Amino acid sequence: MNHRRITTLGMLIVTGFASIQASELKNPVPRERFGTAISAEDLENYALIDLKPVYFIGRTTCSAQAKASLTTHAKQWPTQSIIEVRGYADNAGSAGENILLSGIRAEVVANVLTGIGIPPERIRVLALGAIDPDGRAGDPKHQRVDVRVFVEPSTSTGTSDEGSGR
């Protein structure tokens, strides 16, 4: 896609989000196509066994290298794990644009995961927008998706505290 088409598409999508109230923007909500019955509160009792950041520097597509890395990691995750995909953006756009961008990035990663066989009902997708409102626009560390993998403590396979998330 050329720059003009991306801009036009982005503006159309942002226009659709114009009716969202600011209070809704502050509270991340799971995306509709994915979702587990496990709530965020329930996940606090689970063990974090893996955290994989995927960077999207200046784009909304996942690189071949990132896809290969996700595929390799996903093969090591227990089949009963819950995968939380958290999208982020830098503060270059408005709050609505950042929520949208972070959601698109998170859905791209969630689609990669479902494409390699992870059922969508095991995936929580969150669009968190800009995490550092005072940070500089274009900061690469904020243009990312964090893939967090949780298992119930009784099914955790690790023996170290490294992946406990606490």
GUFI-26139 format. One line per 3 residues: number of its first residue (from 1); for each residue x, y, z of C-alpha. Coordinates in nm, 3 decimals, m for minus. Example, Ala and Ser with C-alpha at 12.3 -4.5 7.8 and 13.67 -1.06 7.14 Angstrom:
# residues 2
1> 1.230,m0.450,0.780  1.367,m0.106,0.714 $
This chain:
# residues 166
1> 0.000,0.000,0.000  0.122,0.345,m0.071  0.137,0.620,0.189 $
4> m0.178,0.796,0.062  m0.389,0.479,0.090  m0.260,0.406,0.439 $
7> m0.335,0.762,0.547  m0.685,0.748,0.399  m0.756,0.411,0.559 $
10> m0.622,0.537,0.891  m0.840,0.847,0.877  m1.150,0.640,0.803 $
13> m1.080,0.413,1.095  m1.000,0.703,1.328  m1.324,0.870,1.226 $
16> m1.506,0.556,1.337  m1.346,0.587,1.678  m1.437,0.954,1.716 $
19> m1.748,0.866,1.916  m1.553,0.677,2.181  m1.550,0.868,2.505 $
22> m1.217,0.952,2.667  m1.296,0.737,2.971  m1.330,0.434,2.746 $
25> m0.990,0.504,2.593  m0.819,0.480,2.931  m0.958,0.132,2.997 $
28> m0.818,m0.130,2.761  m1.075,m0.372,2.626  m1.022,m0.710,2.466 $
31> m1.076,m0.730,2.091  m1.389,m0.914,1.971  m1.237,m1.194,1.759 $
34> m1.025,m1.327,2.039  m1.093,m1.395,2.398  m1.060,m1.632,2.683 $
37> m1.299,m1.684,2.970  m1.006,m1.607,3.200  m1.032,m1.252,3.335 $
40> m0.740,m1.019,3.397  m0.798,m1.067,3.770  m0.782,m1.446,3.732 $
43> m0.455,m1.416,3.539  m0.297,m1.268,3.851  m0.312,m1.620,3.997 $
46> m0.143,m1.771,3.692  0.231,m1.805,3.643  0.394,m1.591,3.373 $
49> 0.619,m1.836,3.188  0.723,m1.634,2.885  0.733,m1.274,2.769 $
52> 0.817,m1.203,2.407  0.819,m0.846,2.273  0.751,m0.798,1.902 $
55> 0.860,m0.460,1.765  0.671,m0.269,1.494  0.898,0.027,1.435 $
58> 0.699,0.267,1.218  0.466,0.000,1.081  0.168,m0.226,1.146 $
61> 0.305,m0.543,0.987  0.492,m0.824,1.154  0.835,m0.903,1.010 $
64> 0.920,m1.252,0.885  1.184,m1.273,1.156  0.927,m1.189,1.428 $
67> 0.683,m1.447,1.286  0.954,m1.714,1.287  1.051,m1.626,1.644 $
70> 0.687,m1.640,1.760  0.642,m1.977,1.591  0.952,m2.117,1.761 $
73> 0.845,m1.987,2.103  0.483,m2.095,2.063  0.590,m2.456,2.008 $
76> 0.741,m2.450,2.358  0.430,m2.313,2.534  0.203,m2.559,2.715 $
79> m0.119,m2.633,2.526  m0.330,m2.512,2.820  m0.154,m2.174,2.839 $
82> m0.333,m1.842,2.805  m0.165,m1.593,2.575  m0.214,m1.224,2.642 $
85> m0.122,m1.000,2.349  m0.074,m0.637,2.454  m0.038,m0.374,2.183 $
88> 0.136,m0.042,2.247  0.205,0.277,2.055  0.425,0.578,2.108 $
91> 0.256,0.912,2.173  0.280,1.042,1.816  m0.098,1.041,1.765 $
94> m0.409,1.124,1.959  m0.535,0.888,2.229  m0.786,0.737,1.984 $
97> m0.525,0.691,1.713  m0.286,0.527,1.958  m0.554,0.286,2.081 $
100> m0.636,0.199,1.721  m0.272,0.151,1.622  m0.190,m0.059,1.925 $
103> m0.500,m0.271,1.860  m0.404,m0.329,1.498  m0.056,m0.437,1.602 $
106> m0.190,m0.670,1.870  m0.436,m0.827,1.627  m0.157,m0.883,1.373 $
109> 0.035,m1.083,1.634  m0.279,m1.267,1.749  m0.348,m1.363,1.387 $
112> 0.006,m1.501,1.356  m0.057,m1.711,1.667  m0.388,m1.846,1.540 $
115> m0.224,m1.913,1.204  0.017,m2.152,1.375  m0.262,m2.335,1.551 $
118> m0.331,m2.156,1.880  m0.708,m2.138,1.930  m0.839,m1.779,1.949 $
121> m1.023,m1.858,2.272  m0.683,m1.895,2.444  m0.575,m1.544,2.338 $
124> m0.652,m1.215,2.516  m0.590,m0.914,2.292  m0.551,m0.572,2.450 $
127> m0.502,m0.235,2.284  m0.324,m0.019,2.539  m0.229,0.284,2.328 $
130> 0.054,0.509,2.439  0.209,0.388,2.761  0.429,0.692,2.817 $
133> 0.234,1.010,2.741  0.544,1.218,2.820  0.777,1.008,2.603 $
136> 0.902,1.123,2.267  0.710,1.040,1.952  0.868,0.766,1.747 $
139> 1.034,0.595,2.044  1.090,0.236,1.922  1.048,0.077,2.264 $
142> 0.682,0.186,2.264  0.605,0.062,1.912  0.561,m0.298,2.016 $
145> 0.340,m0.586,2.116  0.414,m0.787,2.429  0.316,m1.152,2.412 $
148> 0.270,m1.279,2.768  0.215,m1.649,2.825  0.044,m1.769,3.143 $
151> m0.032,m2.112,3.288  m0.219,m2.210,3.599  0.036,m2.247,3.879 $
154> m0.043,m2.618,3.917  0.047,m2.675,3.549  0.357,m2.455,3.541 $
157> 0.655,m2.649,3.409  0.930,m2.410,3.519  1.126,m2.460,3.839 $
160> 1.277,m2.114,3.868  1.125,m1.790,3.987  1.236,m1.625,3.662 $
163> 0.903,m1.655,3.483  0.671,m1.618,3.777  0.573,m1.260,3.691 $
166> 0.594,m1.159,4.056 $
